[in-house]
Structure formats: C-alpha cells, structure tokens
C-alpha cells in the first residue's frame, strides 16, 4: 500500500469487504504493509463515487460524457452508499494530499467495531522479523488481520532478501499460529499463462500451508483486477454464513467489470445529494492503460 493509492476504487472495495467481515463479528486489525511513494501513476481510478451522475449534471469535467447515459453504473444504488459517501473526499484529494490516516478515518467511521492499524513503512533491507513482531504486538487484540501489500502474496518462505511490495507465507504463518484469521490482498499481474492459474496455485498452496483453512477468495474487477484471500481459523468459521464472498449483495457489483455490470444493473433514478457537492471536484476520468490499482 502506498499513500498515493488512498481513495481509489480498490480502497472502496476493501472497505466494503472489511465492513462486511466486521458486521459478522470479526475484530479487525490492518497491516498496511505500507511502502514509500514513487513516481508511478497507479491509484488513478478515482471517479467512481460520481458514476451515474455525469449525464444528469452535465458536469464540465466530463464534456465527452454528456451524451452518454451512465445511470446504470451508479454505485450508490447497488453497493453501500454510506461507505461511498465517506470515501468520496479521499477519492477527490490530489496526490500530494493523500495520507493513510484519511483512509483509516473512513474505516473508523464505517466499520461497526474498533479497528487497529499498523502503519510502519516497509523498505528494502528491513529486518522483517522485527517488523512483523511489532505488527503482532500492535494487532494483538484482532481476531482477523488484513494485509495490504502493493503486489500481493509470495509463496516462497525464508528468502534472504524480501521485497517490501509482497507479504510472504512464512510471515502470514506467524499470525496464523497466533490464532488470527487472515485476509490478504493480491494484485493481478501479467503472467505469460494468465492470472487464473496463478490465483488457483496460490489458493491451493494456502490451503496446504494453513491447516484447517478454507482459503476463500473474492475477486474485484473494477479498475485493476485484484483478489482477496480469506483464511479462517476453525473457531471463526461459524461467523461466515455465506461461504462465497462474491455473492454478498453489497460487494457483488465490484466483482464485475464495468461494461458487464452495466448490462445487468437497473438504471438509477434516485438523487444522492452528496454526489453534487463533493469535498473537492472529482478527478478526470481514469485513463484506459493498465496499472497497479
């Protein structure tokens, strides 16, 4: 996670998922696996809180959208309007003003239970054991810990040098052995054989390395595609009435690409006043080039 990503559509999806898990009774701790900002353009999918109103308000920021009826794509109607409203100010912030505390404030305002955070920066050459021990202490009260690395899970254990952009299975096992259930972000890359075999390999390996875990997964396809892996301790399974996270009503729209959901969704005819008075003007539409988030 980098602060320049704060507020993009990936954050909207993760807050929806965390809220769902908190409502099931989980006490959540978050290790951002925070890394230093760079000069990349990732984290640019930021116009999503205003989907569905461009046509109606004739917004000058979207002159090419005036003739397009985008009301089928209004996320306020089909996901969780409270979360969307809370995160909209983060989405509107320019890159230099984005701070991880802004996203934490959104989480505190929307989750029903207290959430703990670990926000130390991960760098090349870090003593990862010391860092992870600090995270374990900070998140000791949590029964589910969310890891949000830039790129995702590495299946290798005990490498001499570990990238700050990944979390490794031996590090996850340290939390698992402390009876924490785990939620881990994994970003889709560009492997030669495609991403689906990679995702299935990771899921199979997680089920093998985390005894008793079901290794559930949830894939979001809005913006850049990303998969969340959920490993539940045996004693926490009773808190999951629905085994398929992608079927949860408020989450399901983000599991479809925009063009797919537009074919399925009902047009929005509601008024959402907060969309017309954002904390700052919404950013320009996201460019089509692929990226990190």
Buried (B, 14 or more C-beta within 10 A) or exposed (E): BBBBBBBBBBBBBBBBBBBBBBEBBBBBBBBBBBBEEEEEEBBBBBBBBBBBBBBBEEBEBBEEBEEEEBBBBBBBBBBBBEBBBBBBBBBBBEBEEBEBEBBBBBBEEBBEEEBBBBBBBBEEEBEBEEBBEEBBEBBEEBBBBBBBBBBBBBEEEEEEEBBBBBBBBBBBBBBBEEEBBBBBBBBBEEEEEEBEEBBEEBBEBBBEBBEEBBBBBBBBBBBBBBBBBBBBBEEBEEBBEEEEBBEBEBBBBBBBEBEEBBEEBEBBEEEBEBBEEBEEEBBEBBEEEEBBB
